[in-house]
Structure formats: C-alpha cells, structure tokens
Amino acid sequence: MASRHSRSSGGVSRRKLFEALSAYLFLLPAALILFTFQYLPAVDVFRISLTNRLLLRPYSDFIGLENYSRLISDERFWNSVWNTLYFVGGSVPLQTGLALLLAMALATKLKGMGFFRTTFFLPVVTSMVAVSVIWEWLYHPRIGLINEVIELFGGSAIPWLNSSEWAMPAIILLVVWKGTGYYMVIYLAGLMDIPDQYYEAAKIDGASGWSMFRHITWPLLAPTTYLILILQMINSFQVFSTVYVMTGGGPVGSTEVVVFYLFQRAFESLEFGYASAISVVMFLFLVILTVLQRVFIGSRVSYDR
C-alpha cells in the first residue's frame, strides 16, 4: 500500500516536473528575443553613456560621468525638459477629462452607440505621421481649415505652427484628438464593470446624478484612472513623431522635447555617448515619477468593491 502511494507521488512529481520543463521550454524563445532586443540594449545604453562614442567611429574611450556633467550646463537640454513638462501638463489632464466624459456618454444603452464608439476610437488606429501631415495643413495660417472656421465666427487667424506661443498648444490639441479614444475605451471597460445595483440602490435613496458620480462612479473608477495616468505619463514623455513632422522642434526651440533633442544628438550630431546619457536621465526621471505616483496616488486607490 505504502509502495503504491510512493509510486503515485513519484508519478505526480514527475508529471509536474515535465509540465514545468515544457512550459519553460516554450517560453525560452520569446524570453531570448526579449532579452536580446529589449533588455540587453537597455543595459548597454548605460555603458555607452560613459563613453565618447560617435555613430561612425567603431571605437570609443571611457570618459566616466563627463556626459552627465555636460547635461547640467546644456541649455538646450533644459529647454527640452521644460517643453516636455509643458506638453505632459497640457495633454494628460485634457485627455483624461475628455476620455472620461466620452466614456460616460457612450456607456448609455441607447441605439447607435456602437457607431459613436467606433468613430471616437478611429483616430487611435491611424498613423501618427499621416495625421501630423494632415493637421499641418489644417493649421496652415492662410488656407488652413481651422483658421477658416475661426474667421467665419469673426476671429483672427492664428499662426499656429509659426508662433512660439501657439506651436506647443497646436501639438497638444492634435495628440489629444488622436489619443483620447484609446483611454476612452479603458474608461468604458471600467464603467461597464460597475454593478447596476449600486445605481439602483442610490436612485431609491433619492441620490442625484452628481451624487452618484461622486460617491459611486468616481471612487470605483479610481484604479482605472490610476492606470490611465501612468500610461499617459509614459506615452507623453515619449512624444516625438508629431514634433518631428510638424515643427522640427521650432519655432525657436519652443517644441523641442527631450526625445527630439535626443534624436538630434544621436543621428544628426552623431554623439551616441551624449544621446545615451540623455536617455538614461530620462529613464531615471520616469522611474522616479512612477514611484511618486505610486506613493501619492496609488496608495490611495482601493481595489475593493
């Protein structure tokens, strides 16, 4: 009897071992690709940032933290940091607020909501470069459609992309238009997950629409909002293609964000070492920001219902 039990336990153990080995074997190719093309280059960037590596030069010298000390006195770098913060501060609240409003409007069970959901999500699947070219025409100071509409209502034409004052708001407006649909879908999923019984009980108690939003919808959407804020923050710090296509960092550096400045240093000035230092600093900044979000916002988010 004991021998049968021992054989049975041994069979179960061998089966579990076989399943575990099979799982690791299937995961191995994907893990190798991820390590080779994702983690290894990311680690190597830090090594390159400690050298004076140039794009077309096969060898480089170790210079320690010289690239990082150069960043401290680089006015263009700090200007790009300021422009990036301006972009993040303008785009993240606008996208979050609009996504929430659209999701609440489209969460109703009326006919035709599928059409509107598709319409608002459509900009997300379009190419950012193609959209930037079209919006560049829309922003044209003389023949652009947006200025035509403004003048139709008695306003004055705005030199959108030719003005250091209006160029960044123009880029923010485009990014908000294109990206809001993505976050709207996430909010929509969060809204659909809230049980109807909560709202029915609140209606019986005589709660108004604002009270239901304040005491039911908003608290239960807190995990969704937290997720959206993290995604938006990371995506906003990586803005590049819109700036590259529409303004090239101008006018007068008013739209030169950190990733665009990094691109210029790496592929126009060919300073790979210095560009790597910029990317390492940006990575550390994002890590610190994410940790702060976790401490000050994430710790207040409740996942219980």
LOVEXDREN-949809 format. One line per 2 residues: their letters; for each residue y, x, z of N, C-alpha, C. Coordinates in Angstrom, 2 decimals. Each point is the difference from the previous one (the first is absolute). Layout:
A	Y X Z Y X Z Y X Z ~ ...
//
This chain:
MA	-1.21 0.84 0.00 1.21 -0.84 0.00 1.25 0.87 0.00 ~ -0.08 1.02 0.92 1.14 0.94 0.09 0.15 0.78 -1.28
SR	-1.18 0.35 -0.61 0.05 0.76 -1.24 0.60 -0.83 -1.13 ~ -0.36 -1.34 -0.04 0.57 -0.87 -1.03 1.50 -0.11 0.15
HS	0.46 -0.14 1.30 1.44 -0.11 0.26 0.73 1.27 -0.43 ~ -0.68 1.16 0.26 0.61 1.28 -0.38 0.14 0.12 -1.50
RS	-1.09 -0.46 -0.74 0.07 0.08 -1.46 1.09 -0.90 -0.54 ~ 0.12 -1.22 0.67 1.03 -0.95 -0.43 1.39 0.58 0.20
SG	0.24 0.65 1.18 1.32 0.59 0.27 0.29 1.12 -0.97 ~ -1.07 0.81 -0.28 0.19 1.10 -0.95 0.33 -0.51 -1.37
GV	-0.66 -1.17 -0.40 0.30 -0.57 -1.32 1.42 -0.48 -0.10 ~ 0.49 -0.66 1.08 1.38 -0.49 0.00 0.97 1.16 -0.08
SR	-0.28 1.08 0.77 0.90 1.15 0.00 0.06 0.65 -1.38 ~ -1.21 0.14 -0.63 -0.02 0.62 -1.34 0.75 -0.86 -1.01
RK	-0.14 -1.35 0.17 0.70 -0.90 -0.93 1.51 0.11 0.17 ~ 0.45 0.06 1.28 1.45 0.13 0.25 0.52 1.33 -0.53
LF	-0.83 1.06 0.21 0.41 1.31 -0.51 0.10 -0.01 -1.52 ~ -0.97 -0.66 -0.65 0.01 -0.09 -1.46 1.22 -0.77 -0.49
EA	0.32 -1.12 0.69 1.17 -0.80 -0.39 1.30 0.79 0.16 ~ 0.08 0.76 1.11 1.20 0.79 0.24 0.16 1.09 -1.06
LS	-1.12 0.69 -0.31 0.06 1.05 -1.02 0.36 -0.57 -1.37 ~ -0.55 -1.19 -0.31 0.30 -0.64 -1.28 1.48 -0.35 -0.09
AY	0.53 -0.52 1.11 1.42 -0.38 0.01 0.89 1.21 -0.22 ~ -0.29 1.09 0.73 0.81 1.22 -0.16 -0.14 0.58 -1.41
LF	-1.21 -0.13 -0.58 -0.23 0.53 -1.34 0.83 -0.77 -1.03 ~ 0.09 -1.31 0.15 0.81 -0.80 -0.93 1.50 0.26 0.20
LL	0.39 0.29 1.25 1.42 0.24 0.29 0.45 1.40 -0.43 ~ -0.96 0.91 -0.13 0.35 1.40 -0.24 0.84 0.24 -1.27
PA	-0.36 -0.57 -1.17 0.83 0.25 -1.19 1.45 -0.45 0.16 ~ 0.18 -1.20 0.56 1.36 -0.50 0.20 0.77 0.86 1.00
AL	-0.71 0.44 1.07 0.64 0.84 1.01 0.41 1.34 -0.58 ~ -0.85 0.57 -0.86 0.33 1.29 -0.63 1.22 -0.12 -0.91
IL	0.05 -1.09 -0.78 1.15 -0.22 -0.89 1.28 -0.17 0.81 ~ -0.11 -0.81 1.08 1.16 -0.23 0.86 0.48 1.29 0.64
FT	-0.94 0.80 0.49 0.37 1.26 0.65 0.63 0.98 -1.01 ~ -0.60 0.08 -1.21 0.46 0.97 -0.99 1.38 -0.35 -0.55
FQ	0.22 -1.29 -0.28 1.24 -0.37 -0.68 1.05 -0.61 0.91 ~ -0.34 -0.27 1.26 0.96 -0.63 0.91 0.31 0.91 1.19
YL	-1.01 0.33 0.79 0.25 0.74 1.24 0.26 1.49 -0.25 ~ -0.78 0.61 -0.89 0.15 1.43 -0.26 1.40 0.35 -0.54
PA	0.51 -0.74 -1.03 1.37 0.29 -0.46 1.04 -0.23 1.09 ~ -0.22 -1.03 0.84 0.96 -0.30 1.06 0.10 1.16 0.99
VD	-1.16 0.60 0.33 0.00 1.14 0.92 0.60 1.23 -0.69 ~ -0.31 0.16 -1.30 0.47 1.17 -0.74 1.52 0.00 -0.17
VF	0.59 -1.21 0.01 1.46 -0.09 -0.12 0.69 0.74 1.14 ~ -0.57 -0.12 1.21 0.60 0.71 1.14 -0.08 1.50 -0.19
RI	-1.13 0.49 -0.56 -0.13 1.45 -0.25 1.04 0.45 -1.03 ~ 0.17 -0.79 -1.08 0.96 0.37 -1.05 1.42 -0.01 0.54
SL	0.28 -0.91 0.96 1.37 -0.11 0.54 0.40 1.27 0.77 ~ -0.98 0.84 0.34 0.31 1.24 0.72 0.11 1.19 -0.95
TN	0.06 -0.28 -1.31 0.08 1.06 -1.00 1.21 -0.23 -0.91 ~ 0.26 1.00 -0.86 1.08 -0.16 -1.00 -0.59 -0.31 -1.37
RL	-1.02 -0.83 -0.01 -0.74 -0.35 -1.22 0.92 -0.66 -1.03 ~ -0.10 0.49 -1.25 0.68 -0.62 -1.14 -1.04 -0.61 -0.92
LL	0.37 -1.03 -0.74 -0.97 -0.72 -0.82 -0.67 0.91 -1.03 ~ 0.76 0.84 -0.69 -0.55 0.80 -1.10 -0.40 1.41 0.45
RP	0.03 0.27 1.30 -0.39 1.33 0.49 -1.34 -0.10 0.73 ~ -1.03 0.73 -0.42 -1.34 -0.17 0.58 -0.13 0.53 1.42
YS	0.89 0.88 0.43 -0.12 0.56 1.36 1.24 -0.40 0.82 ~ -0.12 0.12 1.32 1.12 -0.33 0.88 -0.08 0.85 1.26
DF	1.13 0.12 0.68 0.06 0.78 1.24 0.17 -0.93 1.19 ~ -0.59 0.38 1.12 0.15 -0.77 1.23 1.40 0.26 0.59
IG	0.78 -1.09 0.20 1.37 0.16 0.51 0.21 -0.75 1.31 ~ -1.09 -0.47 0.60 0.11 -0.69 1.29 0.75 -1.32 -0.10
LE	0.94 -0.20 0.92 0.74 -1.27 0.06 1.33 0.04 -0.76 ~ 0.13 0.94 -0.91 1.27 0.16 -0.72 0.39 -1.25 -0.78
NY	-0.99 -0.66 -0.63 0.31 -1.23 -0.75 0.52 -1.09 0.93 ~ -0.55 -0.06 1.20 0.42 -1.04 0.95 1.41 0.29 0.54
SR	0.30 1.28 0.25 1.35 0.33 0.47 1.03 -0.24 -1.10 ~ -0.43 0.18 -1.26 0.90 -0.28 -1.13 0.32 -1.49 -0.09
LI	-0.99 -0.82 0.35 0.22 -1.46 -0.04 1.11 -0.44 0.94 ~ 0.11 0.68 1.14 0.99 -0.41 1.01 1.42 0.08 -0.54
SD	0.26 1.00 -0.85 1.36 0.16 -0.53 0.15 -0.52 -1.43 ~ -1.01 -0.73 -0.48 0.04 -0.52 -1.38 0.70 -1.37 0.00
ER	1.22 -0.04 -0.50 0.77 -1.25 0.02 -0.62 -1.06 -0.90 ~ -0.58 0.42 -1.13 -0.63 -0.98 -0.90 -1.21 -0.65 0.66
FW	-0.74 0.78 0.79 -1.15 -0.58 0.70 0.45 -1.07 1.00 ~ 1.03 0.32 0.78 0.48 -0.98 0.99 0.64 -1.21 -0.66
NS	0.62 0.22 -1.18 0.53 -1.14 -0.74 -1.15 -0.90 -0.47 ~ -1.10 0.63 -0.43 -1.15 -0.80 -0.45 -0.64 -0.74 1.18
VW	0.00 0.63 1.18 -0.52 -0.68 1.19 0.84 -1.24 0.32 ~ 1.33 0.19 -0.06 0.90 -1.13 0.27 -0.21 -1.12 -1.01
NT	-0.12 0.36 -1.30 -0.22 -1.01 -1.03 -1.33 -0.73 0.19 ~ -1.02 0.74 0.44 -1.31 -0.63 0.25 0.10 -0.99 1.15
LY	0.69 0.43 1.08 0.17 -0.92 1.14 0.81 -1.23 -0.40 ~ 1.01 0.19 -0.85 0.80 -1.12 -0.52 -0.90 -0.95 -0.77
FV	-0.86 0.56 -0.85 -0.90 -0.83 -0.79 -0.98 -0.76 0.90 ~ -0.59 0.70 0.98 -0.97 -0.64 0.90 0.69 -1.10 0.82
GG	1.19 0.33 0.52 0.74 -0.98 0.82 0.40 -1.23 -0.79 ~ 0.22 0.16 -1.30 0.39 -1.15 -0.81 -1.18 -0.79 -0.53
SV	-1.06 0.68 -0.40 -1.10 -0.70 -0.67 -1.00 -0.63 0.98 ~ -0.29 0.67 1.11 -1.05 -0.51 0.91 0.37 -1.35 0.63
PL	1.19 -0.15 0.61 0.32 -1.32 0.57 0.10 -1.09 -1.05 ~ 0.56 0.34 -1.18 0.14 -1.02 -1.05 -1.37 -0.47 -0.49
QT	-0.90 0.95 -0.25 -1.33 -0.37 -0.49 -0.77 -0.79 1.04 ~ 0.10 0.42 1.26 -0.73 -0.70 1.06 0.49 -1.45 0.15
GL	1.33 -0.17 0.04 0.57 -1.34 0.17 -0.32 -0.90 -1.18 ~ 0.19 0.52 -1.23 -0.28 -0.82 -1.19 -1.48 -0.33 -0.11
AL	-0.86 0.97 0.30 -1.45 -0.24 -0.08 -0.41 -1.10 0.98 ~ 0.57 0.02 1.19 -0.34 -1.02 0.99 0.48 -1.38 -0.45
LL	1.25 -0.07 -0.50 0.53 -1.29 -0.46 -0.81 -0.56 -1.16 ~ -0.32 0.85 -0.96 -0.79 -0.46 -1.15 -1.39 -0.44 0.43
AM	-0.63 0.76 0.90 -1.35 -0.36 0.46 0.01 -1.34 0.72 ~ 1.02 -0.24 0.83 0.08 -1.28 0.71 0.22 -1.16 -0.97
AL	0.80 0.25 -1.04 0.24 -1.06 -0.99 -1.26 -0.27 -0.82 ~ -0.76 1.05 -0.31 -1.18 -0.15 -0.85 -1.26 -0.34 0.78
AT	0.09 -0.04 1.33 -1.17 -0.35 0.83 -0.19 -1.51 0.07 ~ 0.95 -0.76 -0.50 -0.13 -1.46 0.01 -1.07 -0.44 -1.00
KL	-0.64 -1.13 0.30 -1.11 -0.47 -0.84 0.48 -0.98 -1.05 ~ 1.03 0.38 -0.73 0.52 -0.86 -1.08 -0.60 0.43 -1.32
KG	0.05 -0.89 -0.97 -0.53 0.33 -1.33 0.89 1.04 -0.68 ~ -0.61 0.88 -0.74 0.76 0.99 -0.76 0.30 1.28 0.75
MG	-0.49 0.11 1.26 0.28 1.20 0.78 -0.66 1.24 -0.61 ~ -1.15 -0.21 -0.65 -0.68 1.12 -0.65 0.85 0.65 -1.07
FF	0.73 -0.83 -0.75 0.89 0.52 -1.04 1.10 0.86 0.60 ~ 0.62 -0.51 1.07 1.10 0.75 0.63 -0.50 1.30 0.65
RT	-1.20 -0.06 0.61 -0.56 1.21 0.61 -0.22 1.07 -1.07 ~ -0.53 -0.42 -1.15 -0.22 0.95 -1.10 1.32 0.54 -0.52
TF	0.99 -0.87 -0.11 1.30 0.42 -0.53 0.65 1.06 0.89 ~ -0.03 -0.24 1.30 0.65 0.96 0.91 -0.81 1.30 0.14
FL	-1.31 -0.06 -0.25 -0.82 1.20 0.11 0.01 0.83 -1.28 ~ 0.38 -0.63 -1.11 -0.06 0.66 -1.32 0.74 1.33 -0.05
PV	1.21 0.14 0.56 0.69 1.31 -0.07 -0.80 1.14 0.62 ~ -0.88 -0.31 0.96 -0.75 1.06 0.69 -0.93 0.73 -0.97
VT	-0.58 -0.72 -0.96 -1.00 0.61 -0.89 0.64 0.62 -1.25 ~ 1.31 -0.08 -0.11 0.66 0.61 -1.15 0.26 1.48 0.27
SM	0.17 0.76 -1.07 0.25 1.44 0.14 1.40 0.25 0.52 ~ 0.11 0.88 1.00 1.31 0.31 0.59 0.92 0.66 -1.03
VA	-0.57 0.84 -0.85 0.83 0.67 -1.02 0.53 -1.01 -1.00 ~ -0.88 -0.90 -0.48 0.43 -1.01 -0.96 1.06 -0.92 0.60
VS	-0.23 -0.41 1.24 0.96 -0.87 0.70 1.34 0.72 0.17 ~ -0.05 1.29 0.32 1.24 0.76 0.20 0.81 0.07 -1.29
VI	-0.68 0.17 -1.14 0.71 0.04 -1.28 0.67 -1.34 -0.30 ~ -0.73 -1.08 0.27 0.58 -1.35 -0.24 1.19 -0.24 0.92
WE	-0.15 0.35 1.28 1.10 -0.22 0.94 1.19 0.92 -0.29 ~ -0.26 1.13 -0.60 1.10 0.89 -0.39 0.88 -0.71 -1.02
WL	-0.65 -0.75 -0.89 0.77 -0.80 -0.96 0.71 -1.16 0.71 ~ -0.69 -0.66 0.93 0.63 -1.12 0.73 1.24 0.46 0.76
YH	-0.03 1.27 0.47 1.15 0.54 0.76 1.08 0.59 -0.90 ~ -0.17 -0.05 -1.31 0.98 0.63 -0.89 1.39 -0.57 0.27
PR	1.03 0.87 0.13 1.33 -0.49 0.39 0.65 -0.94 -1.01 ~ -0.34 0.12 -1.30 0.67 -0.83 -1.01 -0.89 -1.11 -0.55
IG	-1.25 0.30 -0.31 -0.86 -1.00 -0.63 -1.14 -0.46 0.92 ~ 0.02 0.43 1.25 -1.06 -0.39 0.94 0.06 -1.46 0.39
LI	-1.17 -0.62 0.14 -0.07 -1.42 0.31 0.60 -0.32 1.37 ~ -0.19 0.90 0.97 0.49 -0.28 1.36 1.53 -0.08 0.02
NE	0.65 0.94 -0.69 1.47 -0.06 -0.05 0.48 -1.20 -0.79 ~ -0.77 -0.41 -1.02 0.36 -1.20 -0.76 0.04 -1.22 0.92
VI	-1.01 -0.10 0.87 -0.07 -1.14 0.93 1.14 0.08 1.01 ~ 0.29 1.22 0.49 1.10 0.16 0.98 1.33 -0.41 -0.62
EL	0.24 0.43 -1.24 1.26 -0.35 -0.67 0.06 -1.47 -0.35 ~ -1.17 -0.61 -0.22 -0.04 -1.44 -0.30 0.52 -0.81 1.17
FG	-0.22 0.51 1.22 0.47 -0.71 1.20 1.34 0.55 0.49 ~ 0.69 0.75 -0.87 1.35 0.45 0.34 0.09 1.35 0.68
GS	-1.12 0.69 0.18 0.02 1.31 0.65 0.29 1.12 -0.97 ~ 0.10 1.21 0.52 0.28 1.17 -0.82 -1.31 0.78 -0.21
AI	-0.11 0.61 -1.17 -1.20 0.79 -0.30 -0.12 1.17 0.98 ~ -1.23 0.28 0.40 -0.27 1.08 0.96 -0.67 1.16 -0.73
PW	0.52 1.23 0.17 -0.63 1.17 -0.64 -1.24 0.44 0.79 ~ -1.05 -0.79 -0.05 -1.13 0.15 0.91 -0.50 1.45 0.11
LN	-0.55 0.52 -1.11 -0.64 1.31 0.06 0.97 1.15 -0.24 ~ 1.25 -0.31 -0.34 1.00 1.05 -0.24 0.90 0.24 1.19
SS	-0.25 -0.72 1.08 0.86 0.11 1.18 -0.82 0.53 1.18 ~ 0.54 0.99 0.70 -0.71 0.53 1.16 -0.08 -1.04 1.13
EW	0.86 -1.00 -0.07 -0.01 -1.04 1.03 -1.06 -1.08 -0.27 ~ -0.23 -0.28 -1.31 -0.89 -1.11 -0.35 -1.39 0.44 -0.47
AM	-0.18 1.27 -0.29 -1.27 0.45 -0.58 -1.18 -0.24 0.94 ~ 0.13 0.38 1.26 -1.11 -0.19 0.94 -0.29 -1.48 0.26
PA	1.05 -0.86 0.23 -0.31 -1.44 0.13 -0.71 -0.56 -1.23 ~ 0.35 0.52 -1.20 -0.67 -0.48 -1.22 -1.49 0.35 0.03
II	-0.33 1.20 0.44 -1.40 0.41 0.08 -0.74 -0.80 1.08 ~ 0.67 -0.23 1.12 -0.62 -0.80 1.08 -0.32 -1.41 -0.51
LL	0.94 -0.59 -0.74 -0.19 -1.35 -0.53 -1.22 -0.06 -0.92 ~ -0.15 1.00 -0.86 -1.15 0.04 -0.91 -1.31 0.13 0.78
VV	-0.03 0.91 0.96 -1.24 0.22 0.77 -0.37 -1.24 0.81 ~ 1.01 -0.67 0.55 -0.27 -1.24 0.76 -0.58 -1.06 -0.92
WK	0.59 -0.15 -1.19 -0.50 -0.98 -0.97 -1.45 0.29 -0.38 ~ -0.32 1.26 -0.21 -1.34 0.34 -0.46 -1.06 -0.04 1.11
GT	0.37 0.41 1.20 -1.01 0.18 1.05 -0.19 -1.16 0.95 ~ 0.95 -0.96 0.01 -0.08 -1.07 1.00 -1.27 -0.84 -0.16
GY	-0.44 -0.21 -1.23 -1.19 -0.83 -0.24 -1.24 0.54 0.70 ~ -0.11 1.33 0.07 -1.18 0.62 0.64 -0.03 -0.35 1.50
YM	1.13 0.16 0.66 0.05 -0.29 1.44 -0.05 -1.51 0.26 ~ 0.48 -0.78 -0.99 -0.09 -1.46 0.11 -1.46 -0.44 0.09
VI	-0.87 0.63 -0.79 -1.42 -0.35 0.01 -0.62 0.33 1.36 ~ 0.40 1.12 0.59 -0.53 0.37 1.33 0.45 -1.01 1.04
YL	1.30 -0.38 -0.06 0.49 -1.03 0.94 -0.72 -1.32 -0.23 ~ -0.25 -0.33 -1.27 -0.66 -1.26 -0.32 -1.40 -0.04 0.62
AG	-0.71 1.13 -0.06 -1.32 0.07 0.62 0.11 -0.18 1.52 ~ 1.05 0.60 0.60 0.20 -0.15 1.44 0.30 -1.45 0.38
LM	0.81 -0.67 -0.82 0.34 -1.40 0.28 -1.22 -0.91 -0.12 ~ -0.83 0.27 -1.03 -1.19 -0.82 -0.20 -1.00 0.16 1.14
DI	0.11 1.10 0.74 -0.94 0.28 1.07 0.38 -0.68 1.32 ~ 1.22 -0.58 0.04 0.43 -0.68 1.23 -0.60 -1.41 0.03
PD	-0.76 -0.36 1.04 -0.64 -1.33 0.05 1.03 -1.14 -0.01 ~ -0.31 -1.07 -0.75 0.92 -1.16 -0.08 0.11 -0.72 1.34
QY	-1.02 0.17 0.86 0.04 -0.73 1.29 1.21 0.38 0.84 ~ 0.46 1.26 -0.12 1.17 0.43 0.77 1.23 -0.82 -0.38
YE	0.19 -0.19 -1.33 1.17 -0.75 -0.48 -0.14 -1.49 0.34 ~ -1.22 -0.53 -0.10 -0.21 -1.42 0.32 0.31 -0.26 1.47
AA	-0.46 0.91 0.87 0.27 -0.17 1.45 1.50 0.11 0.27 ~ 0.69 0.92 -0.72 1.44 0.16 0.21 0.76 -1.23 -0.47
KI	-0.45 -0.62 -1.11 0.67 -1.21 -0.50 -0.16 -1.15 0.99 ~ -1.19 -0.09 0.60 -0.22 -1.06 1.00 0.95 0.17 1.19
DG	0.27 1.28 0.35 0.92 0.29 1.11 1.47 -0.12 -0.40 ~ 0.26 -0.32 -1.29 1.36 -0.19 -0.45 0.74 1.27 -0.39
AS	-0.73 1.05 -0.32 0.65 1.27 -0.36 0.64 -0.10 -1.37 ~ 1.16 0.64 -0.16 0.69 0.02 -1.29 -0.58 1.10 -0.89
GW	0.43 0.02 -1.26 -0.48 1.04 -0.93 0.34 1.40 0.46 ~ 1.23 0.19 0.51 0.41 1.31 0.50 -0.81 0.44 1.21
SM	-0.27 -0.98 0.90 -0.80 0.31 1.20 -1.41 0.42 -0.37 ~ -0.57 -0.69 -1.00 -1.36 0.36 -0.43 -0.02 1.40 -0.61
FR	1.07 0.31 -0.78 0.05 1.34 -0.59 0.14 1.06 1.09 ~ 0.87 -0.28 0.96 0.31 0.98 1.05 -1.18 0.23 0.94
HI	-0.69 -1.09 0.36 -1.04 0.12 1.04 -1.42 0.07 -0.56 ~ -0.20 -0.35 -1.29 -1.35 0.04 -0.56 -0.08 0.99 -1.17
TW	0.79 -0.27 -1.04 -0.13 0.78 -1.23 0.35 1.47 0.22 ~ 1.19 0.26 0.53 0.45 1.39 0.12 -0.88 0.83 0.93
PL	-0.36 -0.50 1.19 -0.89 0.82 0.87 -1.36 0.27 -0.65 ~ -0.56 -1.01 -0.69 -1.33 0.20 -0.59 0.06 0.85 -1.27
LA	1.19 0.12 -0.57 0.16 0.88 -1.17 0.39 1.42 0.38 ~ 0.11 0.26 1.30 0.44 1.33 0.44 -0.90 1.13 -0.53
PT	-1.35 -0.12 0.05 -0.83 1.08 -0.57 0.23 0.18 -1.49 ~ 0.21 -1.11 -0.73 0.27 0.09 -1.44 1.33 0.69 -0.25
TY	1.02 -0.35 0.77 1.32 0.62 -0.17 -0.08 1.49 0.31 ~ -0.75 0.35 1.02 -0.16 1.42 0.37 -0.64 0.78 -1.14
LI	-1.05 -0.58 -0.59 -0.67 0.65 -1.14 0.97 0.15 -1.18 ~ 0.75 -1.05 -0.29 0.93 0.04 -1.13 1.09 1.05 0.22
LI	0.49 0.10 1.23 1.05 1.00 0.29 -0.51 1.41 -0.23 ~ -1.23 0.28 0.42 -0.56 1.34 -0.21 -0.19 0.29 -1.48
LQ	-0.56 -0.98 -0.74 -0.20 0.20 -1.44 1.32 0.20 -0.73 ~ 0.99 -0.83 0.36 1.30 0.11 -0.67 0.67 1.34 0.30
MI	-0.09 0.42 1.24 0.65 1.25 0.40 -0.59 1.18 -0.79 ~ -1.32 0.03 -0.10 -0.65 1.11 -0.73 0.33 -0.08 -1.48
NS	-0.07 -1.20 -0.59 0.30 -0.15 -1.43 1.46 0.31 -0.31 ~ 0.90 -0.41 0.89 1.44 0.21 -0.25 0.36 1.48 0.04
FQ	-0.65 0.76 0.86 0.31 1.43 0.07 -0.51 0.74 -1.24 ~ -0.87 -0.66 -0.78 -0.56 0.65 -1.19 0.67 -0.47 -1.29
VF	1.12 -0.70 0.09 0.67 -0.50 -1.21 0.37 1.18 -0.90 ~ -0.35 -0.12 -1.29 0.27 1.09 -0.93 0.25 -0.49 -1.43
ST	-0.97 -0.73 -0.59 0.07 -0.31 -1.42 1.24 -0.80 -0.37 ~ 0.42 -0.93 0.85 1.20 -0.78 -0.28 1.22 0.89 -0.07
VY	0.12 0.91 0.96 1.14 0.93 0.01 -0.05 0.92 -1.22 ~ -1.19 0.49 -0.31 -0.15 0.93 -1.13 0.41 -0.66 -1.32
VM	-0.42 -1.25 -0.20 0.27 -0.68 -1.27 1.44 -0.51 -0.09 ~ 0.49 -0.58 1.08 1.28 -0.73 -0.09 1.23 0.88 0.23
TG	-0.07 0.93 0.92 1.22 0.74 0.35 -0.16 1.51 -0.05 ~ -1.25 0.49 0.06 -0.19 1.45 0.05 0.63 0.64 1.23
GG	0.10 -0.79 1.08 0.58 0.52 1.25 1.50 -0.19 0.10 ~ 0.66 -0.37 -1.09 1.44 -0.15 0.00 0.43 -1.43 0.27
PV	1.28 -0.30 -0.15 1.07 0.97 -0.26 0.40 0.77 1.26 ~ 0.34 1.25 -0.20 0.43 0.92 1.06 -1.02 0.05 1.15
GS	-1.28 -0.05 -0.35 -1.06 0.11 1.01 -0.12 -1.19 0.92 ~ 0.60 -1.13 -0.37 -0.01 -1.16 0.91 -1.35 -0.68 0.08
TE	-0.90 0.26 -0.95 -1.35 -0.61 0.05 -1.09 1.08 0.05 ~ 0.38 1.21 0.32 -0.99 1.09 0.06 -0.78 -0.10 1.31
VV	-1.20 -0.57 -0.07 -0.84 -0.16 1.19 -0.89 1.23 0.18 ~ -0.73 0.05 1.11 -0.74 1.22 0.35 -1.07 0.33 -1.04
VF	-0.78 -1.01 -0.44 -1.08 0.28 -0.96 0.57 0.47 -1.34 ~ 1.14 -0.56 -0.41 0.63 0.45 -1.24 0.48 1.44 0.13
YL	0.58 0.34 1.14 0.46 1.38 0.24 -1.20 0.96 0.02 ~ -1.10 -0.45 0.62 -1.23 0.80 0.02 -0.50 0.25 -1.44
FQ	0.02 -1.05 -0.81 -0.43 0.12 -1.41 0.87 1.01 -0.74 ~ 1.31 -0.06 0.22 0.90 0.94 -0.68 -0.30 1.44 0.39
RA	-0.21 0.22 1.29 -0.28 1.36 0.46 -1.33 0.51 -0.54 ~ -1.00 -0.88 -0.10 -1.33 0.44 -0.42 -0.10 0.19 -1.51
FE	0.54 -0.95 -0.79 -0.27 0.00 -1.44 1.21 0.32 -0.87 ~ 1.17 0.11 0.60 1.18 0.42 -0.76 0.47 1.39 0.44
SL	0.10 0.20 1.31 0.31 1.34 0.52 -1.26 0.86 0.13 ~ -1.18 -0.64 -0.09 -1.31 0.68 0.07 -0.27 0.66 1.34
EF	0.71 -0.41 1.07 -0.17 0.58 1.34 -1.08 -0.78 0.76 ~ -1.25 0.35 -0.25 -1.10 -0.74 0.64 -0.01 0.19 1.52
GY	0.31 1.19 0.46 -0.01 0.25 1.44 1.03 -0.85 0.73 ~ 1.20 -0.05 -0.57 1.08 -0.77 0.63 -0.31 -1.51 -0.08
AS	-0.51 -0.44 -1.16 -0.36 -1.42 -0.15 -1.11 -0.38 0.98 ~ -0.93 0.90 0.23 -1.08 -0.28 0.96 0.56 -0.15 1.42
AI	1.00 0.83 0.33 0.62 -0.12 1.32 0.67 -1.37 0.15 ~ 0.65 -0.47 -1.07 0.62 -1.34 0.05 -1.06 -1.07 0.23
SV	-1.14 0.11 -0.70 -1.05 -1.02 0.15 -0.60 0.04 1.41 ~ -0.15 1.19 0.59 -0.54 0.09 1.36 0.95 -0.65 1.00
VM	1.31 0.27 -0.16 0.99 -0.61 0.90 -0.01 -1.52 -0.14 ~ -0.11 -0.46 -1.23 -0.03 -1.46 -0.23 -1.26 -0.61 0.63
FL	-1.13 0.70 -0.12 -1.24 -0.49 0.61 0.14 -0.10 1.52 ~ 0.56 1.06 0.61 0.17 -0.01 1.46 0.95 -1.12 0.43
FL	1.05 -0.22 -0.80 0.97 -1.06 0.32 -0.69 -1.37 -0.04 ~ -0.86 -0.20 -1.01 -0.71 -1.28 -0.10 -0.98 -0.19 1.15
VI	-0.66 1.09 0.40 -0.93 -0.09 1.14 0.76 -0.39 1.27 ~ 1.15 0.67 0.23 0.79 -0.31 1.20 0.48 -1.45 -0.04
LT	0.44 -0.44 -1.17 0.49 -1.38 -0.14 -1.12 -1.01 0.26 ~ -1.18 0.30 -0.51 -1.14 -0.91 0.20 -0.39 -0.05 1.48
VL	0.03 1.15 0.66 -0.33 0.03 1.43 1.04 -0.80 0.80 ~ 1.29 0.17 -0.36 1.05 -0.76 0.69 -0.18 -1.50 -0.22
QR	-0.36 -0.37 -1.24 -0.26 -1.42 -0.27 -1.15 -0.50 0.87 ~ -1.01 0.84 0.14 -1.17 -0.39 0.80 0.39 -0.18 1.47
VF	0.86 0.91 0.49 0.38 -0.04 1.42 0.93 -1.18 0.29 ~ 1.04 -0.17 -0.83 1.04 -0.99 0.32 -0.27 -1.39 -0.58
IG	-0.76 -0.07 -1.09 -0.28 -1.31 -0.61 -1.47 -0.38 0.16 ~ -0.90 0.95 -0.35 -1.42 -0.31 0.04 -0.51 -0.36 1.39
SR	0.58 0.63 1.03 -0.47 -0.28 1.37 0.37 -1.42 0.44 ~ 0.98 -0.62 -0.68 0.40 -1.36 0.38 -0.73 -1.06 -0.83
VS	-0.77 0.43 -0.98 -0.71 -0.95 -0.86 -1.30 -0.41 0.66 ~ -0.21 -1.32 0.10 -1.24 -0.51 0.59 -0.91 -0.53 -1.12
YD	-1.28 0.35 0.08 -0.95 -0.46 -1.02 -0.85 -1.17 0.50 ~ 0.31 -0.47 1.23 -0.75 -1.12 0.56 0.61 -1.32 -0.44
R	-0.84 -1.01 -0.21 0.47 -1.33 -0.36 -0.58 -1.05 0.93
//
